[in-house]
Structure formats: C-alpha cells, structure tokens
Amino acid sequence: RVIRNGTGLEGALVQMREGENRSVRTRDDGSFTLTGLTAGEHEVVIFRDGIRKLVGITAPARDVVFDLPAGGSVSGRVVDKATGQALGTFRAGHAINRSGPHGSMGSSPNLKPFENSDGSFTLEHLSEGVVDIVADAPGYAQAKVVVMVEEGKTVEGITLALERGLRLVGRVTTPEGAPLPDVRVQAISSGRGGSTRYIH
C-alpha cells in the first residue's frame, strides 16, 4: 500500500524505475499489485501530486507499505506586471528545478487552472527542494519564481508578475505554397528559463 499520514493514498503511480516497464495506480485504499517482475532487487518510483519518492524492494514481496510525505506548499498571487492588478483567470503550477554548471534546468511545469478574483493560489504537496513556481494567463507571457520548499512548511507571499505577450501570426504551406491544415507550431524562447508554446 501507499499511505500518507497513516491513510491509504488513492491514485498514486507506482512505477518500475528502469528495466521492466511496468506501472500501476493505487486503488481507493492505497493498495496496489505489480505482477510479472523478475526475482531480485528493484527500484520503484512512487508519485502523487508533486511528490516523488524512490524506494527499493526485493521481489517477490507482500504487504509492503510505502509512506509518501505530504511535502510543502506555496501560496501567492498572480498580477499584471504593468498595473499590479490581480489576474482572476490564470494557471499556476510547479516544475522541479535542477541547477547545474550551465544554468538552471528543470522539468516541464505542471499547471492547473485557477479562478480567483484576487489572483491568489495555493500549491500543495510539493517535493522539498528547489522548485520553479510558474504561472501564465490568456494574453500573457509565462513567468516564474524559484523557491525553496521544505517538508511540512508553507512558502507565502509569492508574487508572479505577468507581462503582456506578443502575438505571432503566420501561415504554414507546402514548398509549392499550398496551405497545410492541422500543423503543430512550436515557439521556443532562445533564452534560458523561457517558455514554450504549442498551437494547433
């Protein structure tokens, strides 16, 4: 079972880290069964919300219990950078930040929608460590701040100030000039920490 604070955790992903490509979601009581494994040592990744935990098991095994921490949380506001006014409709989320000798690298942000007239948001169950807090809104470019998340604590007072985004309008054709429908257009910032947009 996968538990949190002694209670079974539904919907957690239990996945083999390498080798055998197997994964399963926990049931409503936190229970799971991984079958077809070879006997011996395995590394398993447990993932739920923003929490990721790597554990070792020896197969075959029964009645193993993985305790997934609650993590930390971050709360703040999303505002218009030019006016300072709150944005009522936006997305906010997080991405794991991995700093290295060539700058900061991280995973793609996991964003969820918010509808709050005061621009407020709270992100819960984040893994402890350095995390990018990211937000965007219709008509605005994506913005982020880097925070240090600690287990069981809340980082408060974060402000993400979004700038109005520019528009790119164009047309995709064949070499002969015929229009191509249903093409995926991707815009990637040339600077580190920039955003990526996909348009169909």
C-alpha positions in Angstrom: 0.0 0.0 0.0 0.9 3.6 -0.4 -0.1 5.7 2.6 0.2 9.3 3.7 -0.2 10.2 7.4 -1.4 6.6 8.0 -4.2 6.7 5.4 -4.3 4.8 2.1 -3.5 7.1 -0.8 -5.7 6.6 -3.9 -4.3 7.3 -7.4 -0.6 7.2 -6.6 1.5 6.0 -9.5 3.8 3.0 -8.7 6.3 2.5 -11.4 9.5 0.5 -12.0 12.4 2.9 -12.4 14.2 1.1 -15.1 14.4 -2.2 -16.9 10.9 -3.6 -16.7 8.4 -1.1 -18.0 5.6 -1.6 -15.5 3.4 0.8 -13.6 0.1 0.8 -11.7 -2.2 3.2 -9.9 -3.2 2.6 -6.3 -6.8 1.8 -5.5 -9.0 3.8 -3.2 -7.4 2.2 -0.1 -3.9 2.8 -1.4 -3.3 -0.8 -2.3 -1.6 -2.0 -5.5 -0.2 -5.1 -7.2 2.7 -5.2 -9.6 2.9 -8.5 -11.4 5.3 -10.2 -13.8 8.5 -9.0 -12.1 11.8 -10.9 -12.1 13.0 -12.1 -8.7 15.5 -9.8 -7.0 16.2 -6.2 -6.3 14.2 -3.4 -7.9 13.9 0.3 -7.7 10.3 1.7 -7.7 9.2 5.3 -8.1 6.1 6.4 -6.1 4.5 9.6 -7.5 1.4 11.5 -6.4 0.6 15.2 -6.7 4.0 16.9 -6.7 5.7 14.3 -4.5 8.1 11.7 -5.9 9.8 9.0 -3.8 12.3 6.4 -4.9 12.2 3.1 -2.9 13.9 -0.2 -3.1 12.1 -3.6 -3.0 13.0 -7.3 -3.3 10.6 -9.3 -5.4 8.7 -11.4 -4.6 7.2 -9.4 -1.7 3.8 -9.0 0.0 2.3 -6.4 2.3 4.9 -3.7 1.6 4.0 -0.2 2.8 5.3 3.0 1.3 4.8 6.2 3.3 4.6 9.2 0.9 5.4 12.5 2.7 2.9 15.4 2.5 5.6 17.8 1.2 5.4 21.5 1.4 3.2 24.2 -0.1 3.5 27.6 -1.8 0.9 30.4 -1.8 0.9 33.7 -3.6 -0.8 35.9 -6.2 -0.7 36.4 -10.0 -0.8 40.0 -11.1 -0.4 42.2 -14.2 3.2 43.4 -14.2 2.3 46.8 -15.7 -0.6 47.7 -13.5 -0.1 45.5 -10.4 -3.8 44.4 -10.6 -4.7 40.8 -9.8 -5.5 38.4 -12.7 -8.6 36.5 -11.9 -8.1 33.7 -14.5 -4.8 32.1 -14.8 -2.8 28.8 -14.5 -0.2 28.1 -11.8 2.0 25.2 -11.0 5.5 23.9 -10.4 8.5 22.3 -12.0 11.4 20.6 -10.5 14.5 22.8 -10.6 17.9 21.3 -11.2 20.7 23.8 -11.1 23.9 22.9 -12.9 27.1 24.5 -14.2 25.3 25.7 -17.4 22.4 27.3 -15.6 19.1 26.1 -14.3 17.3 23.1 -15.9 14.0 21.7 -14.9 11.1 19.6 -15.9 8.1 20.9 -17.8 5.7 22.8 -15.4 2.6 21.0 -14.2 0.0 23.8 -14.4 -3.6 23.8 -13.2 -6.3 26.5 -13.7 -7.4 29.0 -11.1 -10.4 31.3 -11.0 -9.8 33.8 -8.1 -10.7 37.5 -8.4 -7.8 38.4 -6.1 -5.3 36.4 -8.1 -4.5 34.1 -5.2 -3.3 30.5 -5.5 -2.0 27.7 -3.3 0.0 24.7 -4.5 0.2 21.8 -2.1 2.1 18.5 -1.8 5.3 19.8 -3.4 8.6 17.9 -3.0 11.1 19.6 -0.8 14.0 21.2 -2.5 14.4 23.9 -5.2 11.2 24.4 -7.2 10.1 26.7 -10.0 6.7 28.2 -9.4 5.2 29.1 -12.8 2.1 30.9 -13.9 0.6 32.1 -17.2 -2.7 33.6 -18.3 -4.5 34.3 -21.6 -2.7 37.1 -23.5 0.3 37.0 -21.1 3.8 35.5 -21.3 4.7 32.9 -18.7 6.6 33.9 -15.6 8.3 32.0 -12.8 10.0 32.4 -9.5 12.4 30.0 -7.8 11.6 28.9 -4.2 13.0 26.5 -1.6 10.3 24.1 -0.4 10.6 22.4 3.0 8.6 19.5 4.2 5.6 20.5 6.3 6.1 24.2 5.7 4.4 26.8 3.5 6.2 29.5 1.5 3.9 32.5 1.5 3.8 35.9 -0.2 5.0 34.8 -3.7 4.0 37.2 -6.5 4.2 36.3 -10.1 4.0 39.4 -12.3 3.0 38.6 -15.8 3.8 40.7 -18.9 1.5 41.1 -21.8 2.6 38.6 -24.5 3.2 39.4 -28.2 1.4 37.7 -31.0 2.9 35.7 -33.8 0.6 35.3 -36.8 1.6 33.2 -39.8 0.7 30.6 -42.4 2.2 27.1 -43.0 2.4 25.9 -46.5 4.0 23.2 -48.7 7.0 24.2 -50.8 4.6 24.8 -53.6 2.5 27.3 -51.5 -0.5 25.1 -50.7 -1.9 25.5 -47.2 -1.2 22.8 -44.7 -4.0 22.2 -42.1 -3.6 20.7 -38.6 0.0 21.6 -38.3 1.6 21.9 -34.8 3.5 25.2 -34.4 6.1 25.5 -31.6 7.7 28.6 -30.3 10.7 28.2 -28.1 12.4 31.0 -26.3 16.1 31.4 -27.1 16.9 32.4 -23.5 17.2 30.1 -20.5 14.1 29.8 -18.4 11.9 30.9 -21.3 8.6 29.4 -22.2 7.3 27.1 -24.9 4.0 27.5 -26.7 2.2 24.9 -28.8 -0.5 25.9 -31.2 -2.6 23.6 -33.3 
